[in-house]
Every structure is written in C-alpha cells, then in structure tokens.
C-alpha cells in the first residue's frame, strides 16, 4: 500500500483508537461484567429474605419471613435452637453480626434475640408487635435497635446486660424509627419520627439534624465518613454530612424505576454505591474521590429480573469479607463478584458461525460476528463499525494497520467507514487460509491453489500450495519459516524445502486446530492436546494424560513465558517453569490454573479450525473467543482469594443421633460406625473448596476428600479419637490450622479390659488344664509302660525261678548224691565238691538277681536307697560322703525311681572305682523339676572322654544318658575347675513324681518302718563316714 493510503487509513481509525485508549484499565466494571449467581427456592434458598449478616465464622445469615437460615456457599440450613430454647417468632426483620462473634436478631414481633456460641437468649423491648427494623454496634460495643410501624416505635440500646428504651429525655423524638448507623468516629445516627438525629461521642442526648427524612428513610455511612440518606419524599439519595471540609450536600438520582425509593444502600470502596429498590431490583452509582470526599461521577446502572435477578423485589444488600456482594429478594438470594475473566460489552452473546478476532490499536480488538464488524475495548461498550454481507471466516490486521475480512467467497478490507471487496483469484466459493508473507504482503491458499497480492492483482505462489487437505491456517515465524496446518498434518517450509509432521511420526494431535508462534517457540493445538516444536520434532502433551488440554483451540505465550490456552475445559494458564517441566516429562501431571464460568468466562473455547481463538492485545490483555461471547483477562490483575476459609465441623452422627461438633463428645458404648459433617465458609466459589481430613489412630495420613463435605468411618473400636480437618479456597489457599473434634467411644463390657483380662485368665486356666491333662496322659503312658515292664520282669523272675534255678538246684542235688557215694579220699570227690560249691554260689547269685527283678523299691525312700548303695560300695572310711535332701520329700514313680537308682548307682560306682575322691556329695532337690546332683573332689573325667560320651568299648556313661532320655530328662556331666566331677540329673516333675494319695498321716505311717530298718541302720553304723541330712 502506498504511504499516503496508509496514513489515510490511520487517520480514519484515529477517533476509534482514541476511544479505546480512553477506556483504560481502572474503570469500574459494569454490573453485566460481574459474575452473577442466583439461588432460588428450587436451589434450597428461602423466600422473603429481609436481612443479611456474615458472622465471624464466615456463615452468611439470612433473616426471612419463615425463620432464620445460614448459608455456607453450598447449602442453606434452617437454624434450629438447642433443646429448651426457642425463637420468639419466625419473621426475622433485621440481623447484626458483632465484632465479638454474637449474632443479634430482630423480629417483627418486637423481640430481640442474641445467638452466642450456639445458645439463644431472648429479650423483650417492652413494645409488642412493633417490628425491629435495624440493629447496629457502635465503637464502644453498645448494641442499638430501632423499631417502628405506622406512628409507633422508638430507639433502644443494650448495655450492662439489659435493653434501655430511649425517649425525649435522651433527645429521641416520638414515632417510628427506621434506621440506625454507628459512625466511624463513634457517633450514632438515627432516623425516627420523620427526623434525623445524631449522638456525638461523649454526648448524653441526641441532637437533631436538619434534613428531609420522611418516607422510611435509610441511613448509611460512606468510606469518607459522610452520611447518606435515602428517602421517598424526593426520589434519590442525599449526602447530608461528611468529614471532608466543604463537601456539598448533594442529591443523586438513581436509575429510574416505577418505585425509585431505595430500600437499602451500601458503599463499596472500589465500585461506588449499591442499592436495592422496593420493586426495581439492584442499582449502582459511580463515585469518585474528589479532595478526600466521595462524590457522584454520573455512572448509573440497574440490574433486574430481566438480567437474571431472582426478583425485582429486593431488600437487603451486603458485602462479605471476600468482596462478594449479596442481595436478598422475595424469591431467593443473588451474588455479584468480580472475576479474572471479563465479558466484552456490546457484543452478541452468541454467534451462529462463531466470532473472529484480530488485534486493534491501543489495547482494542476487532471482532466479527455473523453479520458485523465491531471494535471492542475493555472499558467501553463495543462499537459496531460495519455490516458484513457474508459470513466471515478470517479476520486479520496487517502490519499496515489494514483489517482484512475473509469469507468463503470474498476478501474485504475495512477502510474506516465500510468494507471494500477484493476479488479472490478463484471463481468457485471455497474456504481458504490467509497469511501475511511479509509486512503488507497478503497471501491466500486453498484447494484451488496459493496466490499472493501484488499491487491490485494476485500472482501464484506454488510454495504455499498444499497437495492434500485444504489449509486451515498459515503462519510465519520470526525465523522466516512458514507453517501450514492441513487436517491432522503440519507442513514446514524453510526456503524451498518442505517437511511434514503427522500422527504417523510425532504429531499425535488429531485434527490440528491452531498454530501459534512466540520467539523460537512454535506450538500446535488440536483435538487431543498441545504440542511444541523442539527443533527436530513436535513433543506432544496428550489430553488423555492432561484432560484440560482437550481440544486446544487458542494459544498465546506471553512475554513472561507463561502459556495461555483456550480449550474445551476453559482458559488454561501454565507457568513458564511448569511448562518446561511438562515438555521434559510429558507424562507427569502439569500444574495449571483453569479459568471457567466460575472465573467469568462465558463458555469454553470456540471450536473452529479456521482461526486462532486467543490473542494478546497491545496492552497485554488476553482475549478469548467462545460460542457465547468474547472475554478478556488481564494477566497482571488476576483475582486471587488470599483468605483461607474458616473450617467448621458441624456435627457427628451415629446411631441416628447427631452431636454438635464443638466440645469433646462421649458416644454410646458399642458405637462402631459414624458420619462427620463439615464445611468451609468460602462463599466466592464454594464448588472449588477442597478438603482434607484425618482421624488420628485410623488414617495413616491426610485423606484428600475433594469437594465432599462428609466423612464416614466404620468398624471403629473403643478408644479416644481426634478428627482433624483443613480446607482450601477456590485458589488453593489452605487453612492449615483447621478444626478438630475429639470424641470417645467407651467400651462395652465385652470390649473392656476387665473382660479381656478375664478372658485371658480363663484362657490361661484352660491352657493350664490342658497342659495338666497332657502331662497326666503322658505320665499315665509312662506308668503303663513301667507297669508292663515290671510285669515282664516279674514274669522273667518267675520263669528263672521255676525253670533254670529249679533245674540247677535239682542237678546239684543229684551231683551231691553222687559225691556222697565216692570215697572221701578220692581225687574226683574233691573236684566235684569244689564244683558244687561254685554251683551253690551261682544259684545264690541267681536268686539275688531274681529278687532284684521282683523287688519293689520304696517310692519315698530315694535317700535311704542311695545311702544303701553307698554303703554297699564299701568306700574307704577316709572318704566323706554327704547325702542331702532339699525340699519336702515326694514319692517318685516306679519308673523314675528305678532309672534314678541305676544312674546314681553307676555314678557312685565310678566314683568308688576311679575317682580316688576324699569327698562325695549327693544332693536331692525336690522341686520342679526334680534335680539330683553328685559331685566329688577326685581325679575327674578327661575332657576327651566327656566329649565322646565315654571310653571306647565302655557303655556306662552312654547307658546313663539313655536312661535320662527315657525319663525325658537331661544328664549333664562336667569337670569342676577345682578338681573332681559334677553330675546333674534333671527330670520333669510330671515324670518324676507320683500322685500322692491318702492323708499325711498315711504317708508318715508308711515311712515309719523304714526308720527302723535294722539292716540299713547297722550298715550306716558301720560306715560312720556317711552323713544323711
């Protein structure tokens, strides 16, 4: 374009550009640009809302004609007093949340109630059936109430624990009182009996203020300290007093309705004055600071039923601590709040074929709809520039500030007043793509070929032509490369070289919807995610891993390196650092922030493969296209809720009974299942509030509950528990202090430690009994085997006596008879007599062995038996022998006694024959187990013999060990350090001891004969070196 033409276009656009610049940042947003949310009766909201208040715990309280309600952002709950308490009326007219956390409630019946820590106290002002219309708390903490109806009413204050009704003595006029305001300077303003009065700090009486106050006036104090009056005598609002010197007494006219009188007014430090009409909805007046005073700036807006308000019959209005504006109506509750995304004003809310957008001057943007071209800017209503005869597909602003508009038939240039058509280089209508090949040089490409504009004609450009699908977008990057999107492919043109990328290689996007460039970064968005070119190939972030990347239709990388995307989930922001991590590790979760309808977006990304749906304006704002509107976001002024949400444990429910979540709770015995209800009073976007909880002793760590506001536990056992809760607001700010609830489940008798102890004792007794039975059975088997063995010995003894001994005896008699027949001097007689003598000795030994087989040892005579064995061994008199019994003597089983005697006899014989000992000590310990210890001071047994268990060819020690094992006992033999040997025989009690029967006298009676065993005592007398203890 010639320079003259260029300047002519700039001159034509200058007035519009200056308009956009006048709408710079900082201007208050229109009511239509605020996020409006409505709750009606169908959503659980109560009707007839007359009063609003926010308590210190974050609850929004609603005073209605049907009772008192509270709202946590997710659920409306009707207030139910504790047992024994009751509301004096269901018709609530006024509410006040105090600095100390109390909630004061004014009723239509004339009563006032105070809700403190869940308990309700009711007060009577003494004037029945006169509604309490307003409540206030002054700087000193005094509570003020005004009440009135017709000509009755008055003013009261609560101090010292009681209400005091004021009268003329206090400077209060007679009549109905309608409003009270506690000033920032400590003053109190009232409207009563058609007059205004003020109680200055330190004054005892109210002083009358000259101002018109008829028709139920409402009073409010502005942030500059001025008092504003709403009255019906003269439609409008009057500024009657202020702290700024010389501030005028101003009348302000709200947007007119059928009933212009304001029911309630409220000052927002940023947006001005808000108010509600009796039947006209909500209005807002703009105010500006002028020399320290807030004065009207002429901005007037109204929001009513036709724009989505629940009803035009609006009354209370309140701003909560998060900055949300709340309005109560006769049909529900409305919320207004500022969001990060702002809808552009003046554009259609839908476009059948979508919107197109291109950067304009000074932060403004050109926007096309189905039929028109607009210029939109952040602070003004969009202006319609031209009507378009055909459906636009392409909108482009070139380097010469020309605006190109493409349809499927034509290409036009907007000249500042109209659109001039430029014929396309093909005849048949067909979609095409447009690119600015270099500043001012426009090229187009379609299925009919590629051409570039040269002067007033088109010249072919084969390099831009495609052989497959028609191109949907063509883009030039800073390095002079050309990128072409066609279907599911991207073509790269560098000089004269072409290179393709597709799903068969590394571009797994499905249909390529958008290409974007910033510096060296080339991005592509499509059905299945986002891709970035790394110089060799595209690295793809798939939407099946990152769902918010689904159908990426708009891409903008800002100067800071952050990436903004317009997707099917909303607008997505990915910080630069997180973006680099994501492309380095494509399967890891991405930290991203999503902006959706809760953030002010009118919808999700417009699905269109012919144009970019996200653009950055000159002022840094980002513009996004949706099917239902155009919105912008200022990255430098993102709304971020920094207030951690108050966390409240509402109740614990178990067994059909609910317990309030305040003090420690003692649950019934046997409780095992319970449910805990909790909430967080973040009112801005309650659907995004996240919760974590932990039941100490049950949960190993914090449980991410998401947005769920209940916790369930089953199978709990008796004990003391502590439930911990924390929550995060919509922007992820956590209240880590949270809330806790302690509760105790006492045990039933069968769950108590007493019962467990008794069960343990019973189990021990049963185990002991089973053990005793097992031992008894084992002992019975041993006794049975021993009895069998003893019977066998007796049988052998009988057989030996009746056969061998009798036969030998008979033989010797026959030999004796034969010997008697021989002469006395015959040599054979002497030899035969010698043989007979040897035979007699053999018979005697046989009888001894038979006697041993048949002999029954005394079960309680182990000491005497061992003493007899010692005596029979014939120890040297110089050898001292000491036999000691420790403990009460107990009878031994025959088996044990027999084996013990044989083991001890073998040991005593070894001492006699080999030890050369001077001392032998035998200790018998009657305990559990039975222990027999023999020790001497002799030569001892060599260590090698002890290790081998005896000498080769000798079986004495081996036999002793075998006999000990038969008794399930142990035999330990060791050499003593001082010389000698020690033998310790240990036998389990249940094997060693016999069950004692009869009385103690019977036992002693059986032992008496042993005490007078003459043979034993004769032997012991002859062996005085043997000592028995």
Helices and strands as residue ranges (DSSP letters): H 3-22, G 31-33, E 35-40, G 41-43, E 49-54, E 60-64, E 67-71, E 76-78, E 92-97, E 103-107, E 111-116, E 119-124, E 132-137, E 143-149, E 152-159, E 162-166, G 168-170, E 177-182, E 188-192, E 195-199, E 207-209, E 218-221, E 227-231, E 236-241, E 251-252, E 262-268, E 272-277, E 282-290, E 293-303, G 305-307, E 314-319, E 325-329, E 332-337, E 341-343, E 356-359, G 361-363, E 365-368, E 372-377, E 380-387, E 394-397, E 403-406, E 411-414, E 419-422, E 432-438, E 441-446, E 449-454, E 457-460, G 462-464, E 473-476, E 482-486, E 489-494, E 497-501, E 512-518, E 521-526, E 529-533, E 538-542, G 547-549, E 554-557, E 563-567, E 570-574, H 576-584, E 593-595, G 597-599, E 614-616, E 621-626, E 629-634, G 635-637, E 647-654, E 657-660, E 665-667, E 674-680, G 686-688, E 690-695, E 703-706, E 710-713, E 719-728, E 734-745, G 749-751, H 753-799, I 800-805, H 806-821, H 827-854, H 862-873, E 880-886, H 894-910, I 911-915, E 919-925, E 930-936, H 943-948, H 956-966, E 970-975, E 981-987, H 989-992, H 1000-1011, H 1014-1022, E 1026-1028
